[in-house]
């Protein structure tokens, strides 16, 4: 389980791009070389927690049907589950419903 407090997904991506560009500049690369060669793995290395695996399931509590900027890079192929319970009232049965919903899905990973 990962909790992100005072987290902004856009900020994380911007910080990753800045970190990547600073690292490339320190190596002496020019902007044109960098622009032509950058790939997703390059940026992933500069995320806040690059070693965390991408989540298979994201459970959104509170009845909101949006992610609200939560891990936009990492959740691109995650399955989403929305629950009306607020986080403090989230119960074991709510969790089990989310897991059951996940088990019934056919994951396609963007295909």
C-alpha positions as CSV (number, residue, x, y, z in Angstrom):
1,X,0.0,0.0,0.0
2,X,1.3,3.4,-0.9
3,X,-0.1,6.6,0.6
4,X,0.9,9.9,-1.1
5,X,0.4,12.9,1.2
6,X,0.8,16.5,-0.2
7,X,1.6,14.8,-3.5
8,X,1.1,16.2,-7.0
9,X,1.5,14.0,-10.0
10,X,2.2,16.9,-12.4
11,X,4.9,18.1,-10.0
12,X,6.5,14.7,-9.9
13,X,6.7,14.5,-13.7
14,X,8.1,18.0,-14.0
15,X,10.7,17.2,-11.3
16,X,11.6,14.0,-13.2
17,X,12.1,15.9,-16.5
18,X,14.2,18.5,-14.7
19,X,16.3,15.9,-13.0
20,X,16.8,14.0,-16.3
21,X,17.8,17.2,-18.1
22,X,20.2,18.2,-15.3
23,X,21.8,14.8,-15.4
24,X,22.2,14.9,-19.2
25,X,23.6,18.5,-19.0
26,X,26.2,17.3,-16.4
27,X,27.3,14.6,-18.9
28,X,27.8,17.3,-21.6
29,X,24.9,16.3,-23.8
30,X,23.2,19.0,-25.9
31,X,19.5,19.5,-25.9
32,X,19.0,18.2,-29.5
33,X,20.7,14.9,-28.6
34,X,18.7,14.6,-25.5
35,X,15.4,15.3,-27.3
36,X,16.1,12.7,-29.9
37,X,17.1,9.9,-27.5
38,X,14.8,10.3,-24.4
39,X,12.6,7.4,-23.5
40,X,10.2,6.5,-20.8
41,X,12.9,4.5,-18.8
42,X,15.1,7.7,-18.7
43,X,12.3,9.7,-17.0
44,X,11.2,6.8,-14.7
45,X,14.6,6.8,-13.1
46,X,14.0,10.4,-11.9
47,X,10.5,9.8,-10.4
48,X,10.1,10.2,-6.6
49,X,10.1,6.5,-6.0
50,X,11.6,4.9,-9.1
51,X,11.9,1.4,-7.6
52,X,8.2,1.1,-6.6
53,X,6.4,-1.2,-9.0
54,X,3.5,0.2,-10.9
55,X,0.2,-0.6,-9.0
56,X,-2.1,-3.2,-10.4
57,X,-5.1,-1.8,-8.6
58,X,-5.9,1.8,-7.4
59,X,-8.8,2.1,-5.0
60,X,-10.3,5.6,-4.9
61,X,-12.4,6.2,-1.8
62,X,-14.9,9.1,-1.1
63,X,-17.2,8.6,-4.1
64,X,-15.0,10.7,-6.4
65,X,-14.7,9.2,-9.8
66,X,-11.3,10.6,-10.7
67,X,-7.7,10.1,-9.7
68,X,-7.0,13.7,-8.7
69,X,-3.4,13.7,-9.9
70,X,-2.5,10.5,-8.1
71,X,0.5,8.8,-9.7
72,X,-0.4,9.7,-13.4
73,X,2.9,8.1,-14.7
74,X,2.6,4.9,-12.6
75,X,-1.1,4.2,-13.0
76,X,-1.3,4.3,-16.8
77,X,-2.1,0.5,-16.9
78,X,-3.6,0.2,-13.4
79,X,-7.1,-1.1,-12.9
80,X,-9.3,1.5,-11.1
81,X,-11.9,0.9,-8.4
82,X,-14.1,3.6,-7.0
83,X,-15.8,3.3,-3.6
84,X,-18.3,5.6,-1.9
85,X,-16.8,5.0,1.5
86,X,-14.6,7.8,2.9
87,X,-11.1,6.7,3.8
88,X,-11.6,6.7,7.6
89,X,-14.7,4.5,7.1
90,X,-13.1,2.2,4.6
91,X,-13.7,-1.4,5.9
92,X,-12.4,-4.8,5.1
93,X,-15.6,-5.6,3.2
94,X,-14.9,-2.6,0.9
95,X,-11.4,-3.8,0.3
96,X,-12.6,-7.3,-0.5
97,X,-15.1,-5.9,-3.0
98,X,-12.3,-4.1,-4.7
99,X,-10.2,-7.2,-4.9
100,X,-13.1,-9.2,-6.2
101,X,-13.8,-6.6,-8.9
102,X,-10.1,-6.7,-9.8
103,X,-10.1,-10.5,-10.0
104,X,-13.0,-10.4,-12.5
105,X,-11.3,-8.1,-14.9
106,X,-9.3,-9.0,-18.0
107,X,-6.2,-6.9,-18.0
108,X,-5.1,-5.6,-21.4
109,X,-2.3,-3.1,-20.5
110,X,-3.4,-0.6,-23.1
111,X,-4.0,-3.1,-25.9
